[in-house]
Amino acid sequence: MFSVHLLAYYFSKLKEDPTKKVDRFLYSMRLNDDQLRDVSARLLQEMQDVLSSQSSAAESIKMLPTHVCSTPDGSGDTREGRALV
C-alpha cells in the first residue's frame, strides 16, 4: 500500500509546473541579510588576501590586478575597449 502512495506522489510531481519546481528548489537556498553580509565580507577578504603582495606563490587560483585604460562610449564604428593586463 505504501508503494502505491509513493508512486502516486512521484507521478504527481512529474506533472508539476516547472516554474514551481524551480521555486521550491531555490526556496531552501535563500539567504537572509546577515548571511549575505557574511558572504560579502568573506568574498572581499579572500580577494584582498589573494591580491595582496603577501599572497603565497603556491595559490591555486591567481588573481591579477588589471587597469582599464578606456571603455567604449558607443560613438563611431568601434565597439572595443582597451585594458592593460
C-alpha positions, 0 to 999 in steps of 0.5 A: 500500500505504501508503494502505491502512495509513493508512486502516486506522489512521484507521478504527481510531481512529474506533472508539476509546473516547472516554474514551481519546481524551480521555486521550491528548489531555490526556496531552501537556498535563500539567504537572509541579510546577515548571511549575505553580509557574511558572504560579502565580507568573506568574498572581499577578504579572500580577494584582498588576501589573494591580491595582496603582495603577501599572497603565497606563490603556491595559490591555486587560483591567481588573481591579477590586478588589471587597469582599464585604460578606456571603455567604449562610449558607443560613438563611431564604428568601434565597439572595443575597449582597451585594458592593460593586463 
